[in-house]
Amino acid sequence: MKGITMICALGVLACAVASPADHYTDRFDNINIDDILNNPRLLNAYINCVLDKGKCTSEGKELKSHISDALENHCEKCTEKQRQGTRTVLAYLINNKPATWNQLTAKSIPMEICRSV
């Protein structure tokens, strides 16, 4: 389950922090996912954070702690912008970073979770 965290970490960056309410905070909804995906330094930092291979920013730590819940529950607490970000990141990693995708899926990620987001 930790691997899926990375896959969707960037896409669900907007839903990094769960609130006691029925939805994740929209605090990160204005982050430009494309800027992160197109910046190898930033992308690798998030990947390494999720794979426990590097330091995490405070946002990365919060994100990492809530992604599993978001995926297991089909992103039911996500905003539409968060769902779209997740789709964008999944598509990018599958199509452009297959080695990274394989690293993440090697962590026993149930594929039905990825398909449901």
Secondary structure, DSSP 8 states (H G I E B T S, - for coil): -HHHHHHHHTTTGGG-SB-SSSSB--TTTTS-HHHHHT-HHHHHHHHHHHTTSS---HHHHHHHHHHHHHHHTTTTTS-HHHHHHHHHHHHHHHHH-HHHHHHHHTTT--HHHHHH-
